[in-house]
Amino acid sequence: MKGIIGIGNAITDIMTVLPDENLLQQINFPKGSMQLVDEKTIQHIEQLTQQLPKTLKSGGSVANTMYGIASFNFPTAYIGKIGHDEIGNFYKADMEQQGVKCYFSLSELTSGKAIAMITPDSERTFATYLGAASELKPEEINPSWLDSYAIMHIEGYLIFNRDLVLHIAKMAKDKGMLISYDLASYNIVADNLDFIKNFMKDYVDIVFANEEEAKAFTGKSPEASLDELADYCTYAIVKIGKEGSLIKHNNTTYKIPAIKANAIDTTGAGDWYASGFLYGLCNQLPIETSGKIAALLAGNVIEHIGAKIPQEKLNQVIDMAKKL
């Protein structure tokens, strides 16, 4: 069976627990914000947080989605760029041990990383250094990497590299693949709206949006946004948090309820939702079943800090998903 391949920013999440909010004030980061920083700034924050408890996980939106799909023992691959360093080696090993086949170019820059600073109220503030991740070039992608896959899943954050996005989309279309696209964040949609609309019209078969992203795209309610997004592609998905999600395909709308969950950290919810839906779609499961698997995965990842479900819990969740 042909699997799913994704492309995105390869970024290691460094989950760092802060005892209070003093550090955020010291570095002048608004709590809950995500800021892109340069190498000097990330090194400064690393020094300030050196003694604090932390955990490392491979991250990046599409990487999280591929990680989730690979948990089903389903053929999965990921294209990205890392540096010649410990963080890059960790990233590759973390993805591969989950069963994701990695196609990585190497950069002279250090590997991308996101320091997630978690305050006592569970709010997370991100300092993100893209580093090597931002350097992936069209000519570094070997067309043969796509041969074993039915779906190409493209990260919305890559829109800053328009040549790369158009190159990979054309390559996937030439091979008869479906293209899945995650809108990533409402400000990216707002800042690149005309390009994204043309890109979706020309290439995209499956689109994932949350309520804010859908509104940035259409200016409308989730239901009306769904109808407009469905004009661009075969499968349109709008996620509306606790209200569940809406899926439209062939003029039929499916309302998928969210599962009851004790939300600790919503990071990764959208990524794992995409894991469940794409897994179901690739296995030709009914749309409603694919949506329920998506909701199950999303509801479980938010019960843990970080964008991954702990392995023991993940095994149970995958067993539940396969019974839906």
N, C-alpha and C positions, 0 to 999 in steps of 0.2 A: 504494500500500500504506500502511495506517495505521501510524504509528510509535509511539514510546515517549516519555512525558513524565515528568519527575521533579520532586520538590519537596524542598528541604532547606536547610540552613544554608550560605549562600554565604560561604566563608571562604578567604582567600588564605593558602597555605602559604609561609612564609618559611624556607627551608632554610638554616640557619646552621652553619658548621663551626667547632667550638671546638678550640683547640690542646690543652686539658686539661680537667679537671673543676673547676677553681677557681671559674669563674663560677657553676656550679650551687650550690656551697657558699655563695658570696657572696649569692645570692638565695634560698638555703634551699629548693631544689627537689630532692626525691629523684630520683636518676637513673632514667630510664625512665618517670617519671610523666607524667600529663596533668592539668594544673590549669587551671581556669577562673579568669581574672583580670579585674580592672577596667581601665579605660582608663589610669589613672595608672601601674599596675604594668607594663602592656605598653609604655608610653612609656619607663619606666625601663629595661626590658630592651633596648628598641631603642637607647637611648643607650649602654648597656654593650657592645652588639654592633656598634656603628656601623662599626668598622674591619675587621670580620671578613668573610671571603668568604661570599656568600649568593646563593641563586637563588630566584626567585618563581614560583609555579605556582598556578593556580586549584585550589581544594580543597574539602573537604567530601565526605562519603561518597557521596551520591547524585550530586553533580556529577561525581565521578570516574567513576561508572558511566555517566552520560550521555556523558561525554567519550569513553569507550571504545566505546560503541555508535556514536557519530557517526563514529568512525574507519573504520567499514564503509561510509561514505556512506549511512547509513540515517537516515530522518527522526527527529530527536531534539530534545527541548526541555527547558528547565529553568526552574522558578519559584523565585525567591529574593528577597532584599532586600539592597541595598547602600547606601552613603553617597555623598554628592556629593564624591568625593575621588579622588586618583590611584589608590589601591588598588582602589577600586570600578571605575574606568575600565579598569584593567589586567585585573581579573577578567572583566569583560564581554567585552573584546577577546580574551582568551585562550580563552574558551569559544566565541565566535563564529568565530574563525579555524579551530577544529576542526570547525565545522559544526553546533554546538548553537544552536538558536533560543532566545534568552533573553527571559523575561518577568520583568523586575525592577521592584519598587517601590523608591522612593527614601526614605531616612531622613535625619533631621537628625543622627543619630549617625554616627560614623565607621564605615567598612566593617569587617566581621569579619576577623580575621587570627589565624594560629597560628604562633608562632615555634617552629620545630623545631630544638632545639639538639643537634647531632650530636657526640658525644664520639669520641675516637680509636678506641674499640672498636666503633664503628658504632651504638651505642645512641642512641636519640632521646628527648629530654625535651621535652614540649610545654607552652608557655604559650599558652593560647587565650583570645582576647578576642572574644566573639560580636558585640558592637556592634550594627550595623544588622541583621545576620542574624537576631537573636532577636526582632525587632520586626514580622515579617510577620503581618498580620492577615487573618482570613477575608474581610472585606469588600473587601480589595485584590485578590482573585482574580476575574478575569473568566471566567465559565463558558465563553465562546467559545474561550478558550485551549486547552481540552481537545478541541475538535471533531475534530482531525485525528489523534487518537491512540487506540491500542487498549489500551495498558497505562499505568497510573499507578504509578510507583515511589516509595514514601514512605520517608523516612529515619527510622530508629529514634530518632535524637537529637531529633526534633521532638516526641517524646512529652511533653516539658515543656510544650508548647503544645497541650493536649488539644482545645480548641475548634477550632483550626486543622486538626488531624489528622482529627477527625470531620467537619468541614465539607468538606474536600477529598475524603475517602473517599465521603461521601454524593453529592457532586457527580459524582464519577467513576462511581459505581454507577448514578446516574440516566441517565448517558449510555451505559450498557451496557459500560463498560470493565472489564478485569481489574485487580485491585489487587495490586501486589507490595509486600512489606514486608521491610525488612532490620532484624533485631533490634538491631543497632548495638553493644551492649556488655553484658556479663553483669550489671554493677551496675545498668544502666538496667532490664533485665528483672526483676531481683530487687526493685528499688524500686517497680516499677509493674505487678507481675504480674497482679493482678486486672483492671486496666484493659486490659492488652495481650491477655489471654485473651478478654475480651468483644469487644474490637476485632477480633481475628482471627476469632472465631466469626461476627461480623456482616458483616465486610467483605472479609477477605483471601483471595485466591485462590492466591498464591505467597508462600512465606516462605523467607528465607535466614537460617541461623543457623550460627555456628561451634560447636565442641564445648563451650566454656564457656557460651555463651549458651543452647544447647540444654539443658545441665545445669541452668542457673538456671531455665529454664522448666519442666522436668520432674523434675529430681533424678535422672535416669537416665543410662545409657550412651548413646553416640551412636546405636546401632541402635534401642534402645528409645525414645529421644527422637524419632527419625525417625517411628516408628509413631504416637506421640502427636501430633506436629505435623501429621501427615497426616490426623488426625481433624478438624482445624480447617480445612484448605484443600486445594485440588486438587493443588498441587505443593508438596512439602516438600523442602528441601535442607539437609543438615547437612554442613559442611566440617570435615574432620579433619586439616588440615595436610599433612604428608608422606604420611599414609595415604590422601590423596585426598578423595573426597566421596561422599555417599550421596544419591540422589534417589528419592523415592517418588511415584508417580502411578498412579491406578487400581489400587491394591493390588499394583503391581509395583515392586520395589526395584532400582535400578541402582547398581552400584558403579563409580565413575569413578576411575581411578588418577591420582595427581599426576604431572606431568612432572618429569624430573630437572632440577634447577635449582641454581645456585650462589647461595644466598640471602644477600643483603647487607642487605636492609631489607624486612621483611614488610608494611610499611604499604601499603595499597591492594590487597592480594591479594584480600580479600573483595569489594571494590568492582568489581574487574575480572572476578572470577569471575561476578558478577551481570551484567556487560556481556555476556559470552559467552553465558550461559544465556538471558537475555532476548532477545538478538538471534536466537538459534536458535529460540526459542519463537515469536517474532513472524513468523519466516520458515517456520514449520511444519516445521522439521527434526525428525528423530527425537530423542527424549529423550537417548539415548546420545550422539548427535552434538553436541547442545547442551551436554551435560556436558563433552565433550572440548574444545570451543571454550572453554568457561569455564576448564577446567584449563590450557589453553595460555596464555590471557591472564594468569591468576593466576601461573603459573610464570615468566612473562617479566617481570612488573612487579617481582617480588621480587629480580631481579638488578641493580636500579638503586636509587640513593638517591632517595627521594620516591615519591609515589603516581602517577607517570606513567611510561610507557615512552617513551624518546627517539624522536623522529619517524622517523628513518631505520630504527631497529630495529622500530618499530611497523608501518611499511609492510610489512616482511618477515613479521611475525607475522600481520598481517591476511591476506596472501596465503596463508600456511600454513593459517590457520583456514578460509578459503573452500574449501580442497581436502579438508577432513576429511569 
